[in-house]
Amino acid sequence: MGFAKHEMRRLMGRAINGRNMIKEGDHVLVAVSGGKDSLALLWLLKERLRRMPVKYRLTAIHVDPGFGADSAAQMEDFFKEHGFDYRVIRSDIGPKAHQSQNRENPCFVCSRLRRKLLFNTAAELGCNLLALGHHKDDLIETFFLNVFYSASISTIKPVQELFDGRLTIIRPLFLIDEGLIERYVKSMGWSAVDLGCPTSGSSKREQIKNMLKVFYGSNRKVKGNIFHALQNVNLDYLP
């Protein structure tokens, strides 16, 4: 087994076990955008079922944002080819989020509308867990986004209970660097699915990412120091 595959398994297992994310009999709805992180999450959760005594059910879900790239068809082919239970939703949330009144932050609106679809589907299918592919870099970037644009010292939680505990969001990749995920996905021969988003690569998150690259390049300890500092922050999730 290659280094990337071994580390992905090890770190995801550490996250799941350390935060008691998945228990016997859970039904996990795995949100798969088509990006590298969500593809890796889905695959590793399925692979883990063959190795661990804890048995749970997986259902993959993809929300096509409606930009015309037909990501739904691409993801449906992937799910069918690899034998996943799945749900594909074709929507118009992308164009809605990019209307003129949302010009300042269409990503926030798109994310909120997508999350509502995920919550509704989880309730419909009886899923008690919603797994999202956020990784270590996402936690750090979200912290700076909230500081700069929401005046909030907060970031996303590895485990987050909603609706009086009826649904719990889990993020099994939260200990994993984005670079390791990219190496893993490359070793698997996968390519990210293009959603056709017109603001991809020019969002506020991308600006934060580029800013952080400068600091990371100046001192290799910076990312680890920020991540560990976040463990001492009140991690109230700001949608």
C-alpha positions as CSV (number, residue, x, y, z in Angstrom):
1,M,0.0,0.0,0.0
2,G,1.3,3.5,-0.9
3,F,2.1,6.1,1.7
4,A,-0.9,8.3,0.8
5,K,-3.4,5.5,1.1
6,H,-1.9,4.3,4.4
7,E,-2.0,7.8,5.9
8,M,-5.5,8.5,4.7
9,R,-6.8,5.4,6.3
10,R,-4.8,6.0,9.5
11,L,-5.8,9.7,10.0
12,M,-9.5,9.1,9.1
13,G,-9.6,6.2,11.5
14,R,-8.0,8.3,14.2
15,A,-10.6,11.0,13.6
16,I,-13.6,8.6,13.6
17,N,-12.4,6.7,16.7
18,G,-11.2,9.8,18.6
19,R,-14.5,11.6,18.2
20,N,-16.7,8.5,18.2
21,M,-18.2,9.6,14.9
22,I,-19.8,6.3,13.7
23,K,-21.5,3.6,15.7
24,E,-23.0,0.2,15.0
25,G,-26.2,0.5,12.9
26,D,-25.7,4.2,11.8
27,H,-27.0,5.3,8.4
28,V,-24.5,7.7,6.9
29,L,-25.5,10.1,4.1
30,V,-22.3,11.0,2.4
31,A,-22.4,14.4,0.5
32,V,-20.3,14.0,-2.7
33,S,-19.9,17.2,-4.6
34,G,-17.6,15.5,-7.1
35,G,-14.5,17.2,-5.6
36,K,-11.5,15.2,-4.6
37,D,-12.1,15.4,-0.9
38,S,-15.7,14.1,-1.1
39,L,-14.7,11.3,-3.5
40,A,-12.0,10.2,-1.1
41,L,-14.3,10.3,1.9
42,L,-17.0,8.1,0.2
43,W,-14.4,5.6,-1.0
44,L,-12.6,5.3,2.4
45,L,-15.9,5.0,4.4
46,K,-16.9,2.1,2.1
47,E,-13.5,0.5,2.3
48,R,-13.6,0.8,6.1
49,L,-16.7,-1.4,6.3
50,R,-14.7,-4.3,5.0
51,R,-12.0,-3.9,7.7
52,M,-13.8,-2.9,10.8
53,P,-16.3,-4.8,13.1
54,V,-18.6,-1.8,13.3
55,K,-21.3,-2.1,10.6
56,Y,-23.1,0.9,9.2
57,R,-25.0,1.8,6.1
58,L,-23.8,4.3,3.5
59,T,-25.9,6.3,1.0
60,A,-24.1,8.8,-1.3
61,I,-25.8,12.0,-2.4
62,H,-24.8,14.4,-5.1
63,V,-26.5,17.8,-5.6
64,D,-26.1,19.2,-9.1
65,P,-26.1,23.0,-8.7
66,G,-27.6,23.5,-12.1
67,F,-24.9,25.4,-14.0
68,G,-25.3,23.2,-17.1
69,A,-22.3,20.9,-16.6
70,D,-24.6,18.0,-15.8
71,S,-22.5,16.8,-12.9
72,A,-25.5,14.6,-11.9
73,A,-24.9,12.3,-14.8
74,Q,-21.2,12.0,-14.2
75,M,-21.7,11.2,-10.5
76,E,-24.5,8.8,-11.2
77,D,-22.2,6.8,-13.5
78,F,-19.6,6.8,-10.7
79,F,-22.0,5.6,-8.0
80,K,-23.4,2.8,-10.3
81,E,-20.0,1.6,-11.5
82,H,-18.8,1.1,-7.9
83,G,-22.0,-0.2,-6.4
84,F,-23.0,2.6,-4.1
85,D,-26.5,3.3,-2.8
86,Y,-27.1,6.8,-3.9
87,R,-29.4,9.7,-4.5
88,V,-28.8,12.4,-7.2
89,I,-30.6,15.7,-7.0
90,R,-30.8,18.1,-10.0
91,S,-31.3,21.6,-8.7
92,D,-31.1,25.3,-9.7
93,I,-29.4,26.5,-6.5
94,G,-26.3,27.6,-8.4
95,P,-28.0,30.2,-10.6
96,K,-30.2,31.3,-7.7
97,A,-27.1,31.9,-5.6
98,H,-25.5,34.0,-8.3
99,Q,-28.4,36.4,-8.8
100,S,-27.5,40.1,-8.6
101,Q,-28.7,40.5,-5.0
102,N,-26.2,37.8,-3.9
103,R,-23.2,39.2,-5.8
104,E,-21.1,39.8,-2.7
105,N,-21.1,36.2,-1.4
106,P,-22.8,33.7,-3.8
107,C,-20.8,30.8,-2.3
108,F,-22.5,31.4,1.1
109,V,-26.0,31.3,-0.4
110,C,-25.2,28.3,-2.6
111,S,-23.9,26.4,0.4
112,R,-26.9,27.2,2.5
113,L,-29.4,26.1,-0.2
114,R,-27.4,22.9,-0.8
115,R,-27.3,22.2,3.0
116,K,-31.0,22.5,3.2
117,L,-31.4,19.8,0.4
118,L,-29.0,17.6,2.3
119,F,-30.9,17.9,5.6
120,N,-34.2,17.2,3.9
121,T,-32.9,14.1,2.1
122,A,-31.3,12.8,5.3
123,A,-34.7,13.1,7.0
124,E,-36.4,11.4,4.1
125,L,-34.0,8.5,4.0
126,G,-33.8,8.1,7.8
127,C,-30.1,8.9,7.9
128,N,-28.8,9.9,11.4
129,L,-25.4,11.0,10.2
130,L,-24.3,13.4,7.4
131,A,-20.7,13.0,6.4
132,L,-19.0,16.0,4.8
133,G,-15.5,16.0,3.2
134,H,-14.0,19.0,5.0
135,H,-10.3,18.6,5.7
136,K,-7.7,20.4,7.8
137,D,-7.2,23.2,5.4
138,D,-11.0,23.9,5.3
139,L,-11.1,24.3,9.1
140,I,-8.2,26.8,9.0
141,E,-9.6,28.7,6.0
142,T,-13.1,28.9,7.5
143,F,-11.6,30.4,10.7
144,F,-10.0,33.2,8.8
145,L,-13.1,33.7,6.6
146,N,-15.2,34.1,9.7
147,V,-12.7,36.5,11.3
148,F,-12.4,38.7,8.2
149,Y,-15.9,38.7,7.0
150,S,-18.2,37.7,9.9
151,A,-16.4,39.2,12.9
152,S,-16.6,35.7,14.5
153,I,-13.8,33.6,16.1
154,S,-15.2,30.3,15.0
155,T,-14.7,27.4,12.5
156,I,-16.4,24.2,11.5
157,K,-16.7,21.3,14.0
158,P,-15.5,17.8,13.4
159,V,-18.8,16.6,15.0
160,Q,-22.0,18.8,15.2
161,E,-25.4,17.7,16.4
162,L,-28.5,19.3,14.8
163,F,-32.2,19.3,15.3
164,D,-32.1,18.1,18.9
165,G,-29.7,15.2,18.0
166,R,-31.8,13.8,15.2
167,L,-29.0,14.5,12.7
168,T,-25.3,14.7,13.3
169,I,-22.8,16.2,10.9
170,I,-19.4,14.4,10.9
171,R,-16.2,15.4,9.2
172,P,-13.9,12.3,9.2
173,L,-11.2,14.0,7.1
174,F,-10.6,17.0,9.5
175,L,-7.1,15.8,10.5
176,I,-6.0,15.4,6.9
177,D,-4.0,18.0,4.8
178,E,-5.5,18.9,1.4
179,G,-2.2,18.0,-0.2
180,L,-2.4,14.4,1.1
181,I,-5.9,14.0,-0.3
182,E,-4.7,15.2,-3.7
183,R,-2.0,12.6,-3.6
184,Y,-4.4,9.9,-2.7
185,V,-6.9,10.8,-5.4
186,K,-4.2,10.9,-8.0
187,S,-3.1,7.4,-6.9
188,M,-6.7,6.2,-7.4
189,G,-6.8,7.7,-10.9
190,W,-9.8,10.0,-10.2
191,S,-10.5,13.4,-11.6
192,A,-12.6,16.0,-9.9
193,V,-16.0,16.6,-11.5
194,D,-16.5,20.1,-13.0
195,L,-19.7,21.7,-11.6
196,G,-19.5,24.6,-14.0
197,C,-19.5,27.2,-11.3
198,P,-18.7,30.7,-12.7
199,T,-17.0,31.9,-9.5
200,S,-14.8,28.8,-9.0
201,G,-11.3,29.9,-8.3
202,S,-12.2,33.5,-7.5
203,S,-14.1,33.2,-4.2
204,K,-13.2,34.7,-0.8
205,R,-12.1,31.2,0.3
206,E,-9.6,31.1,-2.6
207,Q,-8.3,34.5,-1.5
208,I,-7.8,33.2,2.0
209,K,-6.1,30.1,0.6
210,N,-3.6,32.2,-1.4
211,M,-2.9,34.4,1.6
212,L,-2.1,31.3,3.8
213,K,0.2,29.8,1.2
214,V,2.5,32.8,1.7
215,F,2.7,32.1,5.5
216,Y,3.1,28.4,5.0
217,G,5.9,29.0,2.6
218,S,7.8,31.1,5.1
219,N,7.6,28.6,8.0
220,R,6.5,25.0,7.8
221,K,5.3,25.0,11.4
222,V,2.6,27.7,10.7
223,K,-0.2,25.4,9.5
224,G,0.2,23.0,12.4
225,N,0.4,25.9,14.9
226,I,-2.8,27.4,13.5
227,F,-4.6,24.1,13.5
228,H,-3.6,23.3,17.1
229,A,-4.6,26.8,18.2
230,L,-8.1,26.2,16.8
231,Q,-8.6,23.3,19.3
232,N,-8.6,26.0,22.0
233,V,-11.3,28.2,20.3
234,N,-15.0,28.0,20.8
235,L,-15.8,26.1,17.6
236,D,-19.4,27.3,17.1
237,Y,-20.2,26.6,13.5
238,L,-21.2,29.6,11.4
239,P,-23.1,28.4,8.3
